[in-house]
Amino acid sequence: MEDLKPSTDAVPIGWIDKLLHYEVLNKARKWFVLIALIGFAIAISLAFAIRLGWVENNIAHPIVQNYFFGFYVAFSVVLVWEVMAMIYTIPYSIADSVGKQFEIMSLIIIRYLFEHIDKYMHIVDFRENVSELAQLSCVTIGALVIYFFTKVFYDVQPHTPITKDPTNRHNFIQIKKIFAVVLLLTLLIYAGFEAWENTSRLIKGSLGGDHLGHVFFKNMFSLMIFFDILMILLTMWYGARFSIVFRTSALTVSTVLLRIAFSSDIYVMVGITLMSVLFAIGVSWVYMRFDRVEVYRRKQDL
């Protein structure tokens, strides 16, 4: 991810600005990489120990016994950091934070492959396993297409300020920073709790497929929906233009679609995620044209 640079409209307000500074995110990235490496090493060592009979094989989920479980663990840590990076974009651009959600979903889809890698690795003839080949194609092609259209989404963003009044623009950014801090603290606490719970289940031998699924990210996307609704109300407070209110509301629909996309069926996940990205691109394209017309009409009325 590219470094997040502070907005020129943002005036420092002490510890909140320091916490949300892009340098803090870059330092956090290194810590997350370190955690991912440690988790990767522990997961591979555990699988190795189970296969050699050094550890009692009482773990419920078979993926833990596979060496590729290390990739799954590392990917999960990377995904948590991506959620953190998404939160850091909120004070500077709501649209970019939605783009980060698309990036996160593309990585979750790729993680699906590592979650089911044991099933694919033992396939000898794909002609006798057409469904597995279809899943692999859906994951690889789907993630690539979603990533491509995410780039298109970023390219079509106008990044126009919600208001021309410097004071209102400053206040709008500061409130978004407060929301971002609340989301950040929630993320760190919840991620730590989930890591502790899954480690406890692993030790007790009660780790199941539901625990290794997308529960954490489902809940985070559900939380983002409530946050987006607050953003709609905040947008209406500082900007009266219908085009801005509609765009913010429509981008919330994209988040709702991403939350719906979490499914045990990979085809549904890829399909709805792609629908969400294309919808956001369409909204942005229409917004740029509608907003110019609305601004022109307002000038005519003056």
Phi and psi restraints in degrees (value plus and minus 20) as a CYANA .aco file:
   2 GLU   PHI     -93.4   -53.4
   2 GLU   PSI     131.3   171.3
   3 ASP   PHI     -82.3   -42.3
   3 ASP   PSI     120.2   160.2
   4 LEU   PHI    -109.5   -69.5
   4 LEU   PSI     102.5   142.5
   5 LYS   PHI    -122.9   -82.9
   5 LYS   PSI     119.4   159.4
   6 PRO   PHI     -79.9   -39.9
   6 PRO   PSI     125.5   165.5
   7 SER   PHI     -90.4   -50.4
   7 SER   PSI     124.8   164.8
   8 THR   PHI     -91.3   -51.3
   8 THR   PSI     -35.7     4.3
   9 ASP   PHI    -105.8   -65.8
   9 ASP   PSI     -31.3     8.7
  10 ALA   PHI    -107.5   -67.5
  10 ALA   PSI     106.5   146.5
  11 VAL   PHI    -119.9   -79.9
  11 VAL   PSI     111.6   151.6
  12 PRO   PHI     -75.5   -35.5
  12 PRO   PSI     117.2   157.2
  13 ILE   PHI    -148.9  -108.9
  13 ILE   PSI      18.6    58.6
  14 GLY   PHI      66.1   106.1
  14 GLY   PSI    -155.0  -115.0
  15 TRP   PHI     -85.1   -45.1
  15 TRP   PSI     -47.6    -7.6
  16 ILE   PHI     -85.3   -45.3
  16 ILE   PSI     -64.8   -24.8
  17 ASP   PHI     -82.8   -42.8
  17 ASP   PSI     -59.7   -19.7
  18 LYS   PHI     -85.3   -45.3
  18 LYS   PSI     -61.0   -21.0
  19 LEU   PHI     -85.9   -45.9
  19 LEU   PSI     -57.8   -17.8
  20 LEU   PHI    -113.5   -73.5
  20 LEU   PSI     -10.9    29.1
  21 HIS   PHI     -90.6   -50.6
  21 HIS   PSI     125.6   165.6
  22 TYR   PHI     -82.8   -42.8
  22 TYR   PSI     -44.2    -4.2
  23 GLU   PHI     -87.4   -47.4
  23 GLU   PSI     -54.0   -14.0
  24 VAL   PHI     -85.3   -45.3
  24 VAL   PSI     -60.6   -20.6
  25 LEU   PHI     -84.3   -44.3
  25 LEU   PSI     -61.0   -21.0
  26 ASN   PHI     -84.6   -44.6
  26 ASN   PSI     -58.5   -18.5
  27 LYS   PHI     -87.5   -47.5
  27 LYS   PSI     -60.2   -20.2
  28 ALA   PHI     -83.0   -43.0
  28 ALA   PSI     -54.0   -14.0
  29 ARG   PHI     -79.2   -39.2
  29 ARG   PSI     -61.5   -21.5
  30 LYS   PHI     -86.6   -46.6
  30 LYS   PSI     -57.2   -17.2
  31 TRP   PHI     -85.8   -45.8
  31 TRP   PSI     -60.5   -20.5
  32 PHE   PHI     -86.8   -46.8
  32 PHE   PSI     -56.5   -16.5
  33 VAL   PHI     -82.8   -42.8
  33 VAL   PSI     -61.7   -21.7
  34 LEU   PHI     -83.3   -43.3
  34 LEU   PSI     -64.2   -24.2
  35 ILE   PHI     -82.7   -42.7
  35 ILE   PSI     -61.1   -21.1
  36 ALA   PHI     -82.5   -42.5
  36 ALA   PSI     -61.0   -21.0
  37 LEU   PHI     -85.2   -45.2
  37 LEU   PSI     -62.2   -22.2
  38 ILE   PHI     -84.4   -44.4
  38 ILE   PSI     -65.9   -25.9
  39 GLY   PHI     -82.0   -42.0
  39 GLY   PSI     -58.4   -18.4
  40 PHE   PHI     -82.0   -42.0
  40 PHE   PSI     -66.1   -26.1
  41 ALA   PHI     -85.6   -45.6
  41 ALA   PSI     -62.8   -22.8
  42 ILE   PHI     -85.1   -45.1
  42 ILE   PSI     -62.0   -22.0
  43 ALA   PHI     -84.7   -44.7
  43 ALA   PSI     -63.1   -23.1
  44 ILE   PHI     -86.8   -46.8
  44 ILE   PSI     -61.0   -21.0
  45 SER   PHI     -83.6   -43.6
  45 SER   PSI     -59.5   -19.5
  46 LEU   PHI     -84.3   -44.3
  46 LEU   PSI     -65.6   -25.6
  47 ALA   PHI     -81.9   -41.9
  47 ALA   PSI     -60.5   -20.5
  48 PHE   PHI     -83.4   -43.4
  48 PHE   PSI     -64.0   -24.0
  49 ALA   PHI     -85.6   -45.6
  49 ALA   PSI     -58.4   -18.4
  50 ILE   PHI     -85.5   -45.5
  50 ILE   PSI     -62.8   -22.8
  51 ARG   PHI     -87.1   -47.1
  51 ARG   PSI     -51.4   -11.4
  52 LEU   PHI    -107.6   -67.6
  52 LEU   PSI     -23.9    16.1
  53 GLY   PHI      61.4   101.4
  53 GLY   PSI      -6.8    33.2
  54 TRP   PHI     -96.2   -56.2
  54 TRP   PSI     -45.6    -5.6
  55 VAL   PHI    -140.3  -100.3
  55 VAL   PSI     117.6   157.6
  56 GLU   PHI     -82.8   -42.8
  56 GLU   PSI     110.8   150.8
  57 ASN   PHI    -106.1   -66.1
  57 ASN   PSI      57.7    97.7
  58 ASN   PHI    -140.3  -100.3
  58 ASN   PSI       1.2    41.2
  59 ILE   PHI    -106.6   -66.6
  59 ILE   PSI     111.8   151.8
  60 ALA   PHI     -87.2   -47.2
  60 ALA   PSI     -63.2   -23.2
  61 HIS   PHI    -109.2   -69.2
  61 HIS   PSI     106.4   146.4
  62 PRO   PHI     -86.5   -46.5
  62 PRO   PSI     -40.1    -0.1
  63 ILE   PHI     -82.4   -42.4
  63 ILE   PSI     -47.9    -7.9
  64 VAL   PHI     -85.5   -45.5
  64 VAL   PSI     -45.1    -5.1
  65 GLN   PHI    -104.6   -64.6
  65 GLN   PSI     -21.5    18.5
  66 ASN   PHI    -122.3   -82.3
  66 ASN   PSI     120.9   160.9
  67 TYR   PHI     -80.8   -40.8
  67 TYR   PSI     -47.9    -7.9
  68 PHE   PHI     -92.6   -52.6
  68 PHE   PSI     -26.0    14.0
  69 PHE   PHI     -80.3   -40.3
  69 PHE   PSI     -48.9    -8.9
  70 GLY   PHI     -81.7   -41.7
  70 GLY   PSI     -59.9   -19.9
  71 PHE   PHI     -83.5   -43.5
  71 PHE   PSI     -60.7   -20.7
  72 TYR   PHI     -82.1   -42.1
  72 TYR   PSI     -64.8   -24.8
  73 VAL   PHI     -83.5   -43.5
  73 VAL   PSI     -67.3   -27.3
  74 ALA   PHI     -81.5   -41.5
  74 ALA   PSI     -62.3   -22.3
  75 PHE   PHI     -82.9   -42.9
  75 PHE   PSI     -58.0   -18.0
  76 SER   PHI     -84.6   -44.6
  76 SER   PSI     -60.6   -20.6
  77 VAL   PHI     -84.7   -44.7
  77 VAL   PSI     -62.6   -22.6
  78 VAL   PHI     -80.5   -40.5
  78 VAL   PSI     -59.1   -19.1
  79 LEU   PHI     -85.0   -45.0
  79 LEU   PSI     -59.0   -19.0
  80 VAL   PHI     -82.5   -42.5
  80 VAL   PSI     -61.6   -21.6
  81 TRP   PHI     -83.8   -43.8
  81 TRP   PSI     -57.5   -17.5
  82 GLU   PHI     -83.3   -43.3
  82 GLU   PSI     -57.2   -17.2
  83 VAL   PHI     -83.2   -43.2
  83 VAL   PSI     -61.1   -21.1
  84 MET   PHI     -82.2   -42.2
  84 MET   PSI     -63.1   -23.1
  85 ALA   PHI     -83.6   -43.6
  85 ALA   PSI     -55.7   -15.7
  86 MET   PHI     -82.8   -42.8
  86 MET   PSI     -61.0   -21.0
  87 ILE   PHI     -83.8   -43.8
  87 ILE   PSI     -56.2   -16.2
  88 TYR   PHI     -88.0   -48.0
  88 TYR   PSI     -41.7    -1.7
  89 THR   PHI    -101.1   -61.1
  89 THR   PSI     -37.5     2.5
  90 ILE   PHI     -77.4   -37.4
  90 ILE   PSI     -67.2   -27.2
  91 PRO   PHI     -83.2   -43.2
  91 PRO   PSI     -43.3    -3.3
  92 TYR   PHI    -120.5   -80.5
  92 TYR   PSI     -47.1    -7.1
  93 SER   PHI    -187.5  -147.5
  93 SER   PSI      96.7   136.7
  94 ILE   PHI     -86.2   -46.2
  94 ILE   PSI     -59.4   -19.4
  95 ALA   PHI     -82.8   -42.8
  95 ALA   PSI     -61.7   -21.7
  96 ASP   PHI     -85.6   -45.6
  96 ASP   PSI     -53.2   -13.2
  97 SER   PHI     -86.5   -46.5
  97 SER   PSI     -54.3   -14.3
  98 VAL   PHI     -87.5   -47.5
  98 VAL   PSI     -59.0   -19.0
  99 GLY   PHI     -80.2   -40.2
  99 GLY   PSI     -58.5   -18.5
 100 LYS   PHI     -84.2   -44.2
 100 LYS   PSI     -53.5   -13.5
 101 GLN   PHI     -83.9   -43.9
 101 GLN   PSI     -58.5   -18.5
 102 PHE   PHI     -84.2   -44.2
 102 PHE   PSI     -61.1   -21.1
 103 GLU   PHI     -81.7   -41.7
 103 GLU   PSI     -62.1   -22.1
 104 ILE   PHI     -81.4   -41.4
 104 ILE   PSI     -63.1   -23.1
 105 MET   PHI     -84.5   -44.5
 105 MET   PSI     -57.1   -17.1
 106 SER   PHI     -84.0   -44.0
 106 SER   PSI     -56.7   -16.7
 107 LEU   PHI     -91.7   -51.7
 107 LEU   PSI     -56.4   -16.4
 108 ILE   PHI     -83.3   -43.3
 108 ILE   PSI     -58.5   -18.5
 109 ILE   PHI     -84.8   -44.8
 109 ILE   PSI     -61.3   -21.3
 110 ILE   PHI     -85.1   -45.1
 110 ILE   PSI     -57.8   -17.8
 111 ARG   PHI     -82.0   -42.0
 111 ARG   PSI     -46.6    -6.6
 112 TYR   PHI     -76.3   -36.3
 112 TYR   PSI     -57.0   -17.0
 113 LEU   PHI     -83.0   -43.0
 113 LEU   PSI     -64.1   -24.1
 114 PHE   PHI     -90.1   -50.1
 114 PHE   PSI     -49.4    -9.4
 115 GLU   PHI     -87.3   -47.3
 115 GLU   PSI     -50.4   -10.4
 116 HIS   PHI    -136.8   -96.8
 116 HIS   PSI       2.4    42.4
 117 ILE   PHI     -82.6   -42.6
 117 ILE   PSI     -52.1   -12.1
 118 ASP   PHI     -82.6   -42.6
 118 ASP   PSI     -55.1   -15.1
 119 LYS   PHI     -88.6   -48.6
 119 LYS   PSI     -57.0   -17.0
 120 TYR   PHI     -99.3   -59.3
 120 TYR   PSI     -51.7   -11.7
 121 MET   PHI     -88.1   -48.1
 121 MET   PSI     -43.6    -3.6
 122 HIS   PHI    -116.6   -76.6
 122 HIS   PSI     -10.2    29.8
 123 ILE   PHI    -100.9   -60.9
 123 ILE   PSI     106.8   146.8
 124 VAL   PHI    -116.3   -76.3
 124 VAL   PSI     -64.2   -24.2
 125 ASP   PHI    -149.4  -109.4
 125 ASP   PSI      91.2   131.2
 126 PHE   PHI     -88.5   -48.5
 126 PHE   PSI     -37.9     2.1
 127 ARG   PHI     -86.4   -46.4
 127 ARG   PSI     -43.9    -3.9
 128 GLU   PHI    -117.3   -77.3
 128 GLU   PSI     -20.8    19.2
 129 ASN   PHI    -154.4  -114.4
 129 ASN   PSI      40.5    80.5
 130 VAL   PHI     -82.8   -42.8
 130 VAL   PSI     -57.7   -17.7
 131 SER   PHI     -84.1   -44.1
 131 SER   PSI     -59.6   -19.6
 132 GLU   PHI     -85.9   -45.9
 132 GLU   PSI     -59.8   -19.8
 133 LEU   PHI     -83.4   -43.4
 133 LEU   PSI     -59.5   -19.5
 134 ALA   PHI     -84.9   -44.9
 134 ALA   PSI     -58.5   -18.5
 135 GLN   PHI     -85.8   -45.8
 135 GLN   PSI     -63.5   -23.5
 136 LEU   PHI     -80.9   -40.9
 136 LEU   PSI     -62.5   -22.5
 137 SER   PHI     -84.8   -44.8
 137 SER   PSI     -60.4   -20.4
 138 CYS   PHI     -83.9   -43.9
 138 CYS   PSI     -62.7   -22.7
 139 VAL   PHI     -86.7   -46.7
 139 VAL   PSI     -71.2   -31.2
 140 THR   PHI     -89.9   -49.9
 140 THR   PSI     -70.9   -30.9
 141 ILE   PHI     -89.0   -49.0
 141 ILE   PSI     -61.2   -21.2
 142 GLY   PHI     -81.4   -41.4
 142 GLY   PSI     -65.6   -25.6
 143 ALA   PHI     -83.4   -43.4
 143 ALA   PSI     -59.1   -19.1
 144 LEU   PHI     -85.7   -45.7
 144 LEU   PSI     -64.4   -24.4
 145 VAL   PHI     -85.7   -45.7
 145 VAL   PSI     -61.8   -21.8
 146 ILE   PHI     -83.9   -43.9
 146 ILE   PSI     -61.5   -21.5
 147 TYR   PHI     -82.7   -42.7
 147 TYR   PSI     -60.9   -20.9
 148 PHE   PHI     -82.3   -42.3
 148 PHE   PSI     -68.5   -28.5
 149 PHE   PHI     -91.8   -51.8
 149 PHE   PSI     -43.1    -3.1
 150 THR   PHI     -84.2   -44.2
 150 THR   PSI     -61.4   -21.4
 151 LYS   PHI     -81.9   -41.9
 151 LYS   PSI     -60.2   -20.2
 152 VAL   PHI     -82.1   -42.1
 152 VAL   PSI     -60.8   -20.8
 153 PHE   PHI     -79.4   -39.4
 153 PHE   PSI     -65.5   -25.5
 154 TYR   PHI     -81.8   -41.8
 154 TYR   PSI     -59.5   -19.5
 155 ASP   PHI     -87.8   -47.8
 155 ASP   PSI     -48.2    -8.2
 156 VAL   PHI    -113.2   -73.2
 156 VAL   PSI     -17.4    22.6
 157 GLN   PHI     -94.7   -54.7
 157 GLN   PSI     108.8   148.8
 158 PRO   PHI     -98.2   -58.2
 158 PRO   PSI     -48.8    -8.8
 159 HIS   PHI      32.3    72.3
 159 HIS   PSI      27.1    67.1
 160 THR   PHI    -108.4   -68.4
 160 THR   PSI     119.9   159.9
 161 PRO   PHI     -85.1   -45.1
 161 PRO   PSI     128.1   168.1
 162 ILE   PHI     -88.6   -48.6
 162 ILE   PSI     -47.3    -7.3
 163 THR   PHI    -170.3  -130.3
 163 THR   PSI     130.6   170.6
 164 LYS   PHI    -105.3   -65.3
 164 LYS   PSI     -32.2     7.8
 165 ASP   PHI     -94.1   -54.1
 165 ASP   PSI      99.2   139.2
 166 PRO   PHI     -79.4   -39.4
 166 PRO   PSI     -59.7   -19.7
 167 THR   PHI     -85.7   -45.7
 167 THR   PSI     -67.3   -27.3
 168 ASN   PHI     -83.3   -43.3
 168 ASN   PSI     -59.0   -19.0
 169 ARG   PHI     -85.2   -45.2
 169 ARG   PSI     -61.1   -21.1
 170 HIS   PHI     -82.5   -42.5
 170 HIS   PSI     -67.4   -27.4
 171 ASN   PHI     -82.4   -42.4
 171 ASN   PSI     -59.0   -19.0
 172 PHE   PHI     -80.8   -40.8
 172 PHE   PSI     -64.2   -24.2
 173 ILE   PHI     -86.7   -46.7
 173 ILE   PSI     -60.2   -20.2
 174 GLN   PHI     -85.3   -45.3
 174 GLN   PSI     -59.8   -19.8
 175 ILE   PHI     -85.7   -45.7
 175 ILE   PSI     -59.7   -19.7
 176 LYS   PHI     -82.8   -42.8
 176 LYS   PSI     -54.1   -14.1
 177 LYS   PHI     -85.6   -45.6
 177 LYS   PSI     -60.0   -20.0
 178 ILE   PHI     -83.1   -43.1
 178 ILE   PSI     -64.6   -24.6
 179 PHE   PHI     -79.8   -39.8
 179 PHE   PSI     -60.9   -20.9
 180 ALA   PHI     -84.1   -44.1
 180 ALA   PSI     -59.2   -19.2
 181 VAL   PHI     -84.4   -44.4
 181 VAL   PSI     -62.1   -22.1
 182 VAL   PHI     -81.6   -41.6
 182 VAL   PSI     -64.7   -24.7
 183 LEU   PHI     -84.0   -44.0
 183 LEU   PSI     -59.8   -19.8
 184 LEU   PHI     -84.1   -44.1
 184 LEU   PSI     -66.1   -26.1
 185 LEU   PHI     -83.6   -43.6
 185 LEU   PSI     -60.6   -20.6
 186 THR   PHI     -81.5   -41.5
 186 THR   PSI     -63.6   -23.6
 187 LEU   PHI     -79.9   -39.9
 187 LEU   PSI     -69.7   -29.7
 188 LEU   PHI     -85.1   -45.1
 188 LEU   PSI     -61.8   -21.8
 189 ILE   PHI     -86.3   -46.3
 189 ILE   PSI     -66.0   -26.0
 190 TYR   PHI     -88.0   -48.0
 190 TYR   PSI     -60.4   -20.4
 191 ALA   PHI     -83.9   -43.9
 191 ALA   PSI     -61.7   -21.7
 192 GLY   PHI     -83.6   -43.6
 192 GLY   PSI     -60.9   -20.9
 193 PHE   PHI     -83.4   -43.4
 193 PHE   PSI     -64.5   -24.5
 194 GLU   PHI     -84.1   -44.1
 194 GLU   PSI     -60.9   -20.9
 195 ALA   PHI     -82.9   -42.9
 195 ALA   PSI     -62.5   -22.5
 196 TRP   PHI     -84.7   -44.7
 196 TRP   PSI     -64.6   -24.6
 197 GLU   PHI     -84.4   -44.4
 197 GLU   PSI     -64.2   -24.2
 198 ASN   PHI     -88.7   -48.7
 198 ASN   PSI     -54.5   -14.5
 199 THR   PHI     -85.4   -45.4
 199 THR   PSI     -60.7   -20.7
 200 SER   PHI     -84.2   -44.2
 200 SER   PSI     -62.1   -22.1
 201 ARG   PHI     -84.7   -44.7
 201 ARG   PSI     -57.1   -17.1
 202 LEU   PHI     -83.8   -43.8
 202 LEU   PSI     -63.0   -23.0
 203 ILE   PHI     -86.8   -46.8
 203 ILE   PSI     -59.0   -19.0
 204 LYS   PHI     -99.4   -59.4
 204 LYS   PSI     -31.7     8.3
 205 GLY   PHI      60.4   100.4
 205 GLY   PSI       2.2    42.2
 206 SER   PHI    -133.0   -93.0
 206 SER   PSI      -1.9    38.1
 207 LEU   PHI     -95.1   -55.1
 207 LEU   PSI      99.2   139.2
 208 GLY   PHI    -135.8   -95.8
 208 GLY   PSI     158.6   198.6
 209 GLY   PHI     -82.7   -42.7
 209 GLY   PSI     -53.7   -13.7
 210 ASP   PHI     -84.3   -44.3
 210 ASP   PSI     -54.9   -14.9
 211 HIS   PHI     -93.3   -53.3
 211 HIS   PSI     -46.4    -6.4
 212 LEU   PHI    -114.7   -74.7
 212 LEU   PSI     -14.2    25.8
 213 GLY   PHI    -103.0   -63.0
 213 GLY   PSI    -159.5  -119.5
 214 HIS   PHI    -133.2   -93.2
 214 HIS   PSI       6.7    46.7
 215 VAL   PHI     -78.2   -38.2
 215 VAL   PSI     -66.3   -26.3
 216 PHE   PHI     -78.1   -38.1
 216 PHE   PSI     -67.8   -27.8
 217 PHE   PHI     -94.5   -54.5
 217 PHE   PSI     -50.1   -10.1
 218 LYS   PHI     -79.2   -39.2
 218 LYS   PSI     -68.3   -28.3
 219 ASN   PHI     -86.7   -46.7
 219 ASN   PSI     -56.7   -16.7
 220 MET   PHI     -87.0   -47.0
 220 MET   PSI     -59.2   -19.2
 221 PHE   PHI     -89.6   -49.6
 221 PHE   PSI     -53.6   -13.6
 222 SER   PHI     -83.2   -43.2
 222 SER   PSI     -60.9   -20.9
 223 LEU   PHI     -84.3   -44.3
 223 LEU   PSI     -57.0   -17.0
 224 MET   PHI     -85.1   -45.1
 224 MET   PSI     -50.0   -10.0
 225 ILE   PHI     -83.5   -43.5
 225 ILE   PSI     -65.6   -25.6
 226 PHE   PHI     -83.8   -43.8
 226 PHE   PSI     -59.2   -19.2
 227 PHE   PHI     -82.7   -42.7
 227 PHE   PSI     -62.2   -22.2
 228 ASP   PHI     -82.9   -42.9
 228 ASP   PSI     -55.4   -15.4
 229 ILE   PHI     -84.7   -44.7
 229 ILE   PSI     -60.1   -20.1
 230 LEU   PHI     -82.0   -42.0
 230 LEU   PSI     -56.4   -16.4
 231 MET   PHI     -86.3   -46.3
 231 MET   PSI     -55.4   -15.4
 232 ILE   PHI     -82.0   -42.0
 232 ILE   PSI     -67.1   -27.1
 233 LEU   PHI     -85.0   -45.0
 233 LEU   PSI     -59.6   -19.6
 234 LEU   PHI     -86.0   -46.0
 234 LEU   PSI     -57.9   -17.9
 235 THR   PHI     -83.3   -43.3
 235 THR   PSI     -62.1   -22.1
 236 MET   PHI     -84.8   -44.8
 236 MET   PSI     -49.5    -9.5
 237 TRP   PHI     -89.3   -49.3
 237 TRP   PSI     -60.2   -20.2
 238 TYR   PHI    -121.4   -81.4
 238 TYR   PSI     -36.5     3.5
 239 GLY   PHI    -157.7  -117.7
 239 GLY   PSI     106.9   146.9
 240 ALA   PHI    -114.7   -74.7
 240 ALA   PSI     -29.9    10.1
 241 ARG   PHI     -87.1   -47.1
 241 ARG   PSI     110.2   150.2
 242 PHE   PHI     -81.3   -41.3
 242 PHE   PSI     -57.3   -17.3
 243 SER   PHI     -80.2   -40.2
 243 SER   PSI     -58.3   -18.3
 244 ILE   PHI     -90.4   -50.4
 244 ILE   PSI     -63.5   -23.5
 245 VAL   PHI     -83.3   -43.3
 245 VAL   PSI     -62.6   -22.6
 246 PHE   PHI     -84.6   -44.6
 246 PHE   PSI     -62.6   -22.6
 247 ARG   PHI     -82.4   -42.4
 247 ARG   PSI     -64.9   -24.9
 248 THR   PHI     -83.6   -43.6
 248 THR   PSI     -61.4   -21.4
 249 SER   PHI     -85.5   -45.5
 249 SER   PSI     -62.0   -22.0
 250 ALA   PHI     -87.1   -47.1
 250 ALA   PSI     -57.2   -17.2
 251 LEU   PHI     -85.3   -45.3
 251 LEU   PSI     -49.1    -9.1
 252 THR   PHI     -84.1   -44.1
 252 THR   PSI     -56.5   -16.5
 253 VAL   PHI     -80.4   -40.4
 253 VAL   PSI     -57.6   -17.6
 254 SER   PHI     -81.1   -41.1
 254 SER   PSI     -61.3   -21.3
 255 THR   PHI     -84.7   -44.7
 255 THR   PSI     -60.2   -20.2
 256 VAL   PHI     -81.4   -41.4
 256 VAL   PSI     -62.7   -22.7
 257 LEU   PHI     -82.9   -42.9
 257 LEU   PSI     -58.9   -18.9
 258 LEU   PHI     -84.4   -44.4
 258 LEU   PSI     -57.7   -17.7
 259 ARG   PHI     -85.7   -45.7
 259 ARG   PSI     -59.8   -19.8
 260 ILE   PHI     -86.9   -46.9
 260 ILE   PSI     -49.0    -9.0
 261 ALA   PHI     -83.8   -43.8
 261 ALA   PSI     -43.9    -3.9
 262 PHE   PHI     -85.5   -45.5
 262 PHE   PSI      90.1   130.1
 263 SER   PHI    -170.2  -130.2
 263 SER   PSI     135.6   175.6
 264 SER   PHI     -90.0   -50.0
 264 SER   PSI     -38.7     1.3
 265 ASP   PHI    -109.9   -69.9
 265 ASP   PSI      94.7   134.7
 266 ILE   PHI     -84.7   -44.7
 266 ILE   PSI     -50.6   -10.6
 267 TYR   PHI     -85.7   -45.7
 267 TYR   PSI     -60.5   -20.5
 268 VAL   PHI     -86.3   -46.3
 268 VAL   PSI     -61.7   -21.7
 269 MET   PHI     -80.7   -40.7
 269 MET   PSI     -68.4   -28.4
 270 VAL   PHI     -85.9   -45.9
 270 VAL   PSI     -63.4   -23.4
 271 GLY   PHI     -83.3   -43.3
 271 GLY   PSI     -67.7   -27.7
 272 ILE   PHI     -91.0   -51.0
 272 ILE   PSI     -56.2   -16.2
 273 THR   PHI     -82.0   -42.0
 273 THR   PSI     -64.2   -24.2
 274 LEU   PHI     -83.3   -43.3
 274 LEU   PSI     -59.0   -19.0
 275 MET   PHI     -81.0   -41.0
 275 MET   PSI     -61.4   -21.4
 276 SER   PHI     -82.9   -42.9
 276 SER   PSI     -64.4   -24.4
 277 VAL   PHI     -84.6   -44.6
 277 VAL   PSI     -66.4   -26.4
 278 LEU   PHI     -84.4   -44.4
 278 LEU   PSI     -56.7   -16.7
 279 PHE   PHI     -83.5   -43.5
 279 PHE   PSI     -63.8   -23.8
 280 ALA   PHI     -84.3   -44.3
 280 ALA   PSI     -58.4   -18.4
 281 ILE   PHI     -83.8   -43.8
 281 ILE   PSI     -63.9   -23.9
 282 GLY   PHI     -81.8   -41.8
 282 GLY   PSI     -61.9   -21.9
 283 VAL   PHI     -82.2   -42.2
 283 VAL   PSI     -64.1   -24.1
 284 SER   PHI     -85.0   -45.0
 284 SER   PSI     -59.6   -19.6
 285 TRP   PHI     -85.1   -45.1
 285 TRP   PSI     -64.8   -24.8
 286 VAL   PHI     -87.5   -47.5
 286 VAL   PSI     -59.4   -19.4
 287 TYR   PHI     -77.8   -37.8
 287 TYR   PSI     -65.7   -25.7
 288 MET   PHI     -79.8   -39.8
 288 MET   PSI     -56.0   -16.0
 289 ARG   PHI    -101.8   -61.8
 289 ARG   PSI     -60.1   -20.1
 290 PHE   PHI     -88.0   -48.0
 290 PHE   PSI     -59.7   -19.7
 291 ASP   PHI     -85.8   -45.8
 291 ASP   PSI     -58.5   -18.5
 292 ARG   PHI     -83.4   -43.4
 292 ARG   PSI     -60.2   -20.2
 293 VAL   PHI     -86.0   -46.0
 293 VAL   PSI     -61.4   -21.4
 294 GLU   PHI     -86.6   -46.6
 294 GLU   PSI     -62.3   -22.3
 295 VAL   PHI     -83.2   -43.2
 295 VAL   PSI     -60.2   -20.2
 296 TYR   PHI     -83.0   -43.0
 296 TYR   PSI     -62.2   -22.2
 297 ARG   PHI     -84.9   -44.9
 297 ARG   PSI     -58.4   -18.4
 298 ARG   PHI     -84.3   -44.3
 298 ARG   PSI     -58.1   -18.1
 299 LYS   PHI     -87.7   -47.7
 299 LYS   PSI     -54.7   -14.7
 300 GLN   PHI     -87.2   -47.2
 300 GLN   PSI     -50.5   -10.5
 301 ASP   PHI     -99.1   -59.1
 301 ASP   PSI     -36.0     4.0
